[in-house]
Amino acid sequence: MDASKRGIWNLTEKGLACDLQSFDPLATFREVSKAFREEKKERREQLSPVDEETEQEIEPSDYRSGLIDILRSLPPAGFERLCQRNLRESGFQQVVVTGRTGDGGIDGYGILEVHPLVSFNVLFQCKRYSGAVTPSQVREFRGAMGGRAVKGIILTTGTFTLEARKEARRDGVLPIELVNGDKLVKMFEQLQLGLRPKSTFEIDLNFFEEFKKG
């Protein structure tokens, strides 16, 4: 089985091909547990003392940089489809990736309904950047919109320069919403897209004070 989201399970291809009549859950659990312990032991034996120390210092927050690395490694079409999925999960309707060249950087469009009687068209652009988006790129995107929508969104794995942020909110022109790498990661966290949440505990020493009195 696999879980794409907490509390939502689905059968893998191996699970679908399983013969339920001869399936022994207890034996399978023992087999998987044994394999897990052996794999963990083997991995520990292969690590040098320095490697073990380095492994223990890895912070849970490293998943954020790992996620950004994955997003930047995706092909252009894959990143566009992932942004499409992100916008759909965020409440946008009829999100479509155009996939056309020569459209001034327009990668797709969607509809955002803020009320049953109020909705508006949104155009979006996806940039797999490690650097910063410039104000000229924001202006080019706005020009490509050509009045086809009342709002635009630029999603990037990089950042935006200060001038680009000013250009996006400049008075008298169509507003452009800017989603940088940090904000993009937060969207994935909130939607639990490609991320599986984990919880942990820390000891509350004050709680045990009264029980130390005997």
Phi and psi in degrees as GROMACS dihedral restraints (atoms count N, CA, C in turn):
[ dihedral_restraints ]
;  ai    aj    ak    al  type     phi  dphi    fc
    3     4     5     6     1  -141.2    20    10
    4     5     6     7     1   154.3    20    10
    6     7     8     9     1  -125.9    20    10
    7     8     9    10     1   110.7    20    10
    9    10    11    12     1   -79.1    20    10
   10    11    12    13     1   -19.3    20    10
   12    13    14    15     1  -155.0    20    10
   13    14    15    16     1   152.0    20    10
   15    16    17    18     1   -56.0    20    10
   16    17    18    19     1   125.0    20    10
   18    19    20    21     1    86.1    20    10
   19    20    21    22     1    -3.3    20    10
   21    22    23    24     1  -118.7    20    10
   22    23    24    25     1   117.0    20    10
   24    25    26    27     1  -117.7    20    10
   25    26    27    28     1   152.1    20    10
   27    28    29    30     1  -147.4    20    10
   28    29    30    31     1   153.9    20    10
   30    31    32    33     1   -80.2    20    10
   31    32    33    34     1   136.2    20    10
   33    34    35    36     1   -80.3    20    10
   34    35    36    37     1   175.1    20    10
   36    37    38    39     1   -60.4    20    10
   37    38    39    40     1   -37.4    20    10
   39    40    41    42     1   -65.7    20    10
   40    41    42    43     1   -37.8    20    10
   42    43    44    45     1   -67.4    20    10
   43    44    45    46     1   -39.4    20    10
   45    46    47    48     1   -65.9    20    10
   46    47    48    49     1   -31.1    20    10
   48    49    50    51     1   -85.7    20    10
   49    50    51    52     1    -0.1    20    10
   51    52    53    54     1   -72.9    20    10
   52    53    54    55     1   138.6    20    10
   54    55    56    57     1   -86.4    20    10
   55    56    57    58     1   104.1    20    10
   57    58    59    60     1   -66.8    20    10
   58    59    60    61     1   -25.6    20    10
   60    61    62    63     1   -68.8    20    10
   61    62    63    64     1   -32.2    20    10
   63    64    65    66     1  -104.8    20    10
   64    65    66    67     1     7.7    20    10
   66    67    68    69     1   -79.2    20    10
   67    68    69    70     1   128.5    20    10
   69    70    71    72     1  -116.3    20    10
   70    71    72    73     1   101.0    20    10
   72    73    74    75     1   -57.5    20    10
   73    74    75    76     1   -42.1    20    10
   75    76    77    78     1   -65.6    20    10
   76    77    78    79     1   -43.9    20    10
   78    79    80    81     1   -65.0    20    10
   79    80    81    82     1   -38.4    20    10
   81    82    83    84     1   -65.7    20    10
   82    83    84    85     1   -41.2    20    10
   84    85    86    87     1   -61.7    20    10
   85    86    87    88     1   -45.0    20    10
   87    88    89    90     1   -63.6    20    10
   88    89    90    91     1   -39.7    20    10
   90    91    92    93     1   -64.4    20    10
   91    92    93    94     1   -45.3    20    10
   93    94    95    96     1   -66.3    20    10
   94    95    96    97     1   -42.1    20    10
   96    97    98    99     1   -62.2    20    10
   97    98    99   100     1   -42.3    20    10
   99   100   101   102     1   -63.6    20    10
  100   101   102   103     1   -43.4    20    10
  102   103   104   105     1   -64.2    20    10
  103   104   105   106     1   -38.0    20    10
  105   106   107   108     1   -64.6    20    10
  106   107   108   109     1   -44.1    20    10
  108   109   110   111     1   -64.5    20    10
  109   110   111   112     1   -41.9    20    10
  111   112   113   114     1   -65.8    20    10
  112   113   114   115     1   -40.0    20    10
  114   115   116   117     1   -65.1    20    10
  115   116   117   118     1   -42.1    20    10
  117   118   119   120     1   -65.3    20    10
  118   119   120   121     1   -41.6    20    10
  120   121   122   123     1   -64.5    20    10
  121   122   123   124     1   -43.3    20    10
  123   124   125   126     1   -64.2    20    10
  124   125   126   127     1   -39.4    20    10
  126   127   128   129     1   -66.3    20    10
  127   128   129   130     1   -39.8    20    10
  129   130   131   132     1   -63.5    20    10
  130   131   132   133     1   -38.9    20    10
  132   133   134   135     1   -67.9    20    10
  133   134   135   136     1   -29.1    20    10
  135   136   137   138     1   -79.5    20    10
  136   137   138   139     1   -21.1    20    10
  138   139   140   141     1   -78.6    20    10
  139   140   141   142     1   138.3    20    10
  141   142   143   144     1   -81.5    20    10
  142   143   144   145     1   164.4    20    10
  144   145   146   147     1   -53.4    20    10
  145   146   147   148     1   -36.9    20    10
  147   148   149   150     1   -66.8    20    10
  148   149   150   151     1   -41.0    20    10
  150   151   152   153     1   -62.9    20    10
  151   152   153   154     1   -41.3    20    10
  153   154   155   156     1   -62.5    20    10
  154   155   156   157     1   -42.0    20    10
  156   157   158   159     1   -64.6    20    10
  157   158   159   160     1   -41.9    20    10
  159   160   161   162     1   -63.6    20    10
  160   161   162   163     1   -40.0    20    10
  162   163   164   165     1   -63.4    20    10
  163   164   165   166     1   -37.9    20    10
  165   166   167   168     1   -71.0    20    10
  166   167   168   169     1   -22.2    20    10
  168   169   170   171     1   -85.5    20    10
  169   170   171   172     1    -5.5    20    10
  171   172   173   174     1   -66.1    20    10
  172   173   174   175     1   125.1    20    10
  174   175   176   177     1   -90.1    20    10
  175   176   177   178     1   146.6    20    10
  177   178   179   180     1   -58.2    20    10
  178   179   180   181     1   -27.8    20    10
  180   181   182   183     1   -67.3    20    10
  181   182   183   184     1   -11.7    20    10
  183   184   185   186     1   -63.9    20    10
  184   185   186   187     1   -16.6    20    10
  186   187   188   189     1   -63.3    20    10
  187   188   189   190     1   -25.2    20    10
  189   190   191   192     1   -66.5    20    10
  190   191   192   193     1   -48.6    20    10
  192   193   194   195     1   -67.3    20    10
  193   194   195   196     1   -34.0    20    10
  195   196   197   198     1   -63.3    20    10
  196   197   198   199     1   -39.9    20    10
  198   199   200   201     1   -65.2    20    10
  199   200   201   202     1   -43.4    20    10
  201   202   203   204     1   -60.9    20    10
  202   203   204   205     1   -41.3    20    10
  204   205   206   207     1   -61.1    20    10
  205   206   207   208     1   -40.6    20    10
  207   208   209   210     1   -64.6    20    10
  208   209   210   211     1   -44.2    20    10
  210   211   212   213     1   -62.2    20    10
  211   212   213   214     1   -40.2    20    10
  213   214   215   216     1   -71.2    20    10
  214   215   216   217     1   -22.7    20    10
  216   217   218   219     1   -85.2    20    10
  217   218   219   220     1   -10.1    20    10
  219   220   221   222     1   -70.9    20    10
  220   221   222   223     1   150.0    20    10
  222   223   224   225     1   -67.6    20    10
  223   224   225   226     1   158.2    20    10
  225   226   227   228     1   -51.6    20    10
  226   227   228   229     1   -46.8    20    10
  228   229   230   231     1   -64.8    20    10
  229   230   231   232     1   -37.6    20    10
  231   232   233   234     1   -66.6    20    10
  232   233   234   235     1   -40.7    20    10
  234   235   236   237     1   -66.0    20    10
  235   236   237   238     1   -37.8    20    10
  237   238   239   240     1   -63.9    20    10
  238   239   240   241     1   -42.3    20    10
  240   241   242   243     1   -67.8    20    10
  241   242   243   244     1   -33.1    20    10
  243   244   245   246     1   -68.8    20    10
  244   245   246   247     1   -40.2    20    10
  246   247   248   249     1   -63.7    20    10
  247   248   249   250     1   -37.2    20    10
  249   250   251   252     1   -59.8    20    10
  250   251   252   253     1   -45.6    20    10
  252   253   254   255     1   -63.0    20    10
  253   254   255   256     1   -41.0    20    10
  255   256   257   258     1   -62.0    20    10
  256   257   258   259     1   -44.3    20    10
  258   259   260   261     1   -67.1    20    10
  259   260   261   262     1   -38.4    20    10
  261   262   263   264     1   -61.4    20    10
  262   263   264   265     1   -46.4    20    10
  264   265   266   267     1   -65.7    20    10
  265   266   267   268     1   -23.3    20    10
  267   268   269   270     1   -85.1    20    10
  268   269   270   271     1    -1.3    20    10
  270   271   272   273     1   113.1    20    10
  271   272   273   274     1    -1.8    20    10
  273   274   275   276     1   -75.2    20    10
  274   275   276   277     1   149.6    20    10
  276   277   278   279     1  -115.3    20    10
  277   278   279   280     1   153.4    20    10
  279   280   281   282     1    50.2    20    10
  280   281   282   283     1    46.8    20    10
  282   283   284   285     1   -78.2    20    10
  283   284   285   286     1   123.9    20    10
  285   286   287   288     1  -127.8    20    10
  286   287   288   289     1   134.0    20    10
  288   289   290   291     1   -92.5    20    10
  289   290   291   292     1   122.1    20    10
  291   292   293   294     1   -73.2    20    10
  292   293   294   295     1   -42.0    20    10
  294   295   296   297     1    66.0    20    10
  295   296   297   298     1    22.4    20    10
  297   298   299   300     1  -104.0    20    10
  298   299   300   301     1   146.8    20    10
  300   301   302   303     1   -94.0    20    10
  301   302   303   304     1   158.7    20    10
  303   304   305   306     1    72.2    20    10
  304   305   306   307     1    23.6    20    10
  306   307   308   309     1  -107.2    20    10
  307   308   309   310     1    24.9    20    10
  309   310   311   312     1    68.8    20    10
  310   311   312   313     1    21.2    20    10
  312   313   314   315     1    91.7    20    10
  313   314   315   316     1     4.9    20    10
  315   316   317   318     1   -76.7    20    10
  316   317   318   319     1   117.2    20    10
  318   319   320   321     1   -98.7    20    10
  319   320   321   322     1   -19.3    20    10
  321   322   323   324     1  -179.2    20    10
  322   323   324   325     1   178.8    20    10
  324   325   326   327     1  -148.1    20    10
  325   326   327   328     1   164.3    20    10
  327   328   329   330     1  -162.3    20    10
  328   329   330   331     1   177.8    20    10
  330   331   332   333     1  -122.7    20    10
  331   332   333   334     1   129.2    20    10
  333   334   335   336     1  -109.3    20    10
  334   335   336   337     1   117.4    20    10
  336   337   338   339     1   -98.1    20    10
  337   338   339   340     1   115.4    20    10
  339   340   341   342     1   -96.0    20    10
  340   341   342   343     1   -13.6    20    10
  342   343   344   345     1  -164.1    20    10
  343   344   345   346     1   151.0    20    10
  345   346   347   348     1   -52.4    20    10
  346   347   348   349     1   -24.5    20    10
  348   349   350   351     1  -106.3    20    10
  349   350   351   352     1    -2.5    20    10
  351   352   353   354     1  -130.9    20    10
  352   353   354   355     1   120.2    20    10
  354   355   356   357     1  -150.1    20    10
  355   356   357   358     1   158.0    20    10
  357   358   359   360     1  -148.7    20    10
  358   359   360   361     1   155.7    20    10
  360   361   362   363     1   -81.0    20    10
  361   362   363   364     1   144.5    20    10
  363   364   365   366     1  -132.7    20    10
  364   365   366   367     1   133.1    20    10
  366   367   368   369     1  -105.8    20    10
  367   368   369   370     1   146.0    20    10
  369   370   371   372     1  -134.9    20    10
  370   371   372   373     1   157.3    20    10
  372   373   374   375     1  -132.3    20    10
  373   374   375   376     1   139.7    20    10
  375   376   377   378     1  -116.7    20    10
  376   377   378   379     1   128.3    20    10
  378   379   380   381     1  -129.2    20    10
  379   380   381   382     1   115.5    20    10
  381   382   383   384     1   -86.4    20    10
  382   383   384   385     1    82.7    20    10
  384   385   386   387     1  -109.9    20    10
  385   386   387   388     1   151.1    20    10
  387   388   389   390     1  -107.1    20    10
  388   389   390   391     1   -13.5    20    10
  390   391   392   393     1  -101.1    20    10
  391   392   393   394     1  -152.1    20    10
  393   394   395   396     1  -112.3    20    10
  394   395   396   397     1   143.1    20    10
  396   397   398   399     1   -80.0    20    10
  397   398   399   400     1   134.8    20    10
  399   400   401   402     1   -96.2    20    10
  400   401   402   403     1   164.3    20    10
  402   403   404   405     1   -62.7    20    10
  403   404   405   406     1   -32.9    20    10
  405   406   407   408     1   -64.0    20    10
  406   407   408   409     1   -35.2    20    10
  408   409   410   411     1   -69.7    20    10
  409   410   411   412     1   -34.1    20    10
  411   412   413   414     1   -65.9    20    10
  412   413   414   415     1   -42.4    20    10
  414   415   416   417     1   -65.4    20    10
  415   416   417   418     1   -40.9    20    10
  417   418   419   420     1   -62.2    20    10
  418   419   420   421     1   -41.2    20    10
  420   421   422   423     1   -64.6    20    10
  421   422   423   424     1   -42.5    20    10
  423   424   425   426     1   -63.3    20    10
  424   425   426   427     1   -40.3    20    10
  426   427   428   429     1   -64.5    20    10
  427   428   429   430     1   -35.9    20    10
  429   430   431   432     1   -69.0    20    10
  430   431   432   433     1   -24.5    20    10
  432   433   434   435     1   -64.0    20    10
  433   434   435   436     1   -35.6    20    10
  435   436   437   438     1    53.1    20    10
  436   437   438   439     1    35.2    20    10
  438   439   440   441     1    76.0    20    10
  439   440   441   442     1     9.4    20    10
  441   442   443   444     1   -79.8    20    10
  442   443   444   445     1   -10.8    20    10
  444   445   446   447     1  -150.8    20    10
  445   446   447   448     1   162.8    20    10
  447   448   449   450     1   -96.9    20    10
  448   449   450   451     1    -4.8    20    10
  450   451   452   453     1  -156.3    20    10
  451   452   453   454     1   148.2    20    10
  453   454   455   456     1  -125.7    20    10
  454   455   456   457     1   158.0    20    10
  456   457   458   459     1  -133.2    20    10
  457   458   459   460     1   131.3    20    10
  459   460   461   462     1  -113.0    20    10
  460   461   462   463     1   120.2    20    10
  462   463   464   465     1  -109.1    20    10
  463   464   465   466     1   127.5    20    10
  465   466   467   468     1  -140.0    20    10
  466   467   468   469     1   151.8    20    10
  468   469   470   471     1   -85.0    20    10
  469   470   471   472     1    -4.0    20    10
  471   472   473   474     1  -101.1    20    10
  472   473   474   475     1  -136.8    20    10
  474   475   476   477     1  -133.4    20    10
  475   476   477   478     1  -179.4    20    10
  477   478   479   480     1  -124.5    20    10
  478   479   480   481     1   139.4    20    10
  480   481   482   483     1   -70.5    20    10
  481   482   483   484     1   163.7    20    10
  483   484   485   486     1   -60.2    20    10
  484   485   486   487     1   -41.1    20    10
  486   487   488   489     1   -67.1    20    10
  487   488   489   490     1   -33.4    20    10
  489   490   491   492     1   -65.8    20    10
  490   491   492   493     1   -40.1    20    10
  492   493   494   495     1   -65.8    20    10
  493   494   495   496     1   -37.7    20    10
  495   496   497   498     1   -66.3    20    10
  496   497   498   499     1   -41.0    20    10
  498   499   500   501     1   -64.2    20    10
  499   500   501   502     1   -35.3    20    10
  501   502   503   504     1   -65.3    20    10
  502   503   504   505     1   -29.8    20    10
  504   505   506   507     1  -110.7    20    10
  505   506   507   508     1    16.6    20    10
  507   508   509   510     1   -61.8    20    10
  508   509   510   511     1   138.5    20    10
  510   511   512   513     1   -66.1    20    10
  511   512   513   514     1   144.7    20    10
  513   514   515   516     1    86.0    20    10
  514   515   516   517     1     2.0    20    10
  516   517   518   519     1  -129.8    20    10
  517   518   519   520     1   167.2    20    10
  519   520   521   522     1   -63.1    20    10
  520   521   522   523     1   132.0    20    10
  522   523   524   525     1   -73.6    20    10
  523   524   525   526     1   144.2    20    10
  525   526   527   528     1  -119.2    20    10
  526   527   528   529     1   124.4    20    10
  528   529   530   531     1   -84.9    20    10
  529   530   531   532     1   130.7    20    10
  531   532   533   534     1  -107.8    20    10
  532   533   534   535     1   125.8    20    10
  534   535   536   537     1  -119.2    20    10
  535   536   537   538     1   104.4    20    10
  537   538   539   540     1   -86.4    20    10
  538   539   540   541     1  -176.5    20    10
  540   541   542   543     1   -60.2    20    10
  541   542   543   544     1   -42.7    20    10
  543   544   545   546     1   -63.5    20    10
  544   545   546   547     1   -44.2    20    10
  546   547   548   549     1   -67.6    20    10
  547   548   549   550     1   -34.6    20    10
  549   550   551   552     1   -64.7    20    10
  550   551   552   553     1   -42.0    20    10
  552   553   554   555     1   -62.8    20    10
  553   554   555   556     1   -41.8    20    10
  555   556   557   558     1   -61.5    20    10
  556   557   558   559     1   -36.2    20    10
  558   559   560   561     1   -64.7    20    10
  559   560   561   562     1   -41.8    20    10
  561   562   563   564     1   -63.9    20    10
  562   563   564   565     1   -37.0    20    10
  564   565   566   567     1   -65.4    20    10
  565   566   567   568     1   -48.3    20    10
  567   568   569   570     1   -63.9    20    10
  568   569   570   571     1   -37.4    20    10
  570   571   572   573     1   -87.3    20    10
  571   572   573   574     1   -11.3    20    10
  573   574   575   576     1    55.0    20    10
  574   575   576   577     1    43.8    20    10
  576   577   578   579     1   -91.2    20    10
  577   578   579   580     1   115.1    20    10
  579   580   581   582     1    70.2    20    10
  580   581   582   583     1     8.5    20    10
  582   583   584   585     1  -129.7    20    10
  583   584   585   586     1   133.7    20    10
  585   586   587   588     1  -108.2    20    10
  586   587   588   589     1   116.3    20    10
  588   589   590   591     1   -68.5    20    10
  589   590   591   592     1   144.0    20    10
  591   592   593   594     1  -130.9    20    10
  592   593   594   595     1   145.9    20    10
  594   595   596   597     1  -118.7    20    10
  595   596   597   598     1   155.0    20    10
  597   598   599   600     1  -141.4    20    10
  598   599   600   601     1   175.9    20    10
  600   601   602   603     1  -133.1    20    10
  601   602   603   604     1   153.8    20    10
  603   604   605   606     1  -127.4    20    10
  604   605   606   607     1   149.6    20    10
  606   607   608   609     1   -75.4    20    10
  607   608   609   610     1   131.6    20    10
  609   610   611   612     1   -93.7    20    10
  610   611   612   613     1    94.9    20    10
  612   613   614   615     1   -62.8    20    10
  613   614   615   616     1   -33.5    20    10
  615   616   617   618     1   -61.3    20    10
  616   617   618   619     1   -32.2    20    10
  618   619   620   621     1   -62.2    20    10
  619   620   621   622     1   -33.4    20    10
  621   622   623   624     1   -90.1    20    10
  622   623   624   625     1    -5.3    20    10
  624   625   626   627     1   -58.5    20    10
  625   626   627   628     1   -47.3    20    10
  627   628   629   630     1   -66.2    20    10
  628   629   630   631     1   -22.3    20    10
  630   631   632   633     1   -86.0    20    10
  631   632   633   634     1    -8.6    20    10
  633   634   635   636     1   -80.9    20    10
  634   635   636   637     1    -7.7    20    10
  636   637   638   639     1   -80.5    20    10
  637   638   639   640     1    -9.6    20    10
